[in-house]
Amino acid sequence: MKYLPLMALVFLIATQHTSAQDKNADKKEISNIIAQYSESVIKRDSIAFYDLFNEGTVTWCAALMEKSQNKEVEKYGAANARSAYFSGSYKAFFRSLYKHEATEDKFDNIAIIEDGTVAAVTMDYSFWADNKMTNWGGKYLTLIKRDGKWKITSVIYSLELTSYYEQPPLSKRRKDKKANTVL
């Protein structure tokens, strides 16, 4: 009887340790998905890329950032400027890679929030075509753990065109992200 409180404490510590390990395992799996996403764009491996996504409807949309949109309107006129918003699919995105000799989607400033079942990932990205950065911005993924595997359910991102604005250094982007985070 006198060992009961001690056993309860040991059980509690062991349970919390296991829970922390599960959280770290989930974050590591999600980090691997991000790495596989980038690698499959470089290698143009459609099978690996498509396998990252959930079956059924997957949201894929983007918005041109206001500064770049204003430059587009200034350059081409309101009637001829590209649309500030668009949606598509991960398959259409992947097919568009073949317009270029080489492509790469680079990610940094990554934050993962997950509860073991659903996850949200925020990150900065830069998209490179033919060894030249073409656009950059924020990319937001949502994921669901389905049959024990994490799958991407949505990709939403902003675009700033490098023909008008260079991507700020990582240190500035980290500072800006921290300043814009609400706790």
Summary of the structure (lengths in Angstrom):
residues: 183
radius of gyration: 20.6
end to end distance: 44.3
largest distance: 82.4
contacts: 477
relative contact order: 0.15
helix: 42%
strand: 34%
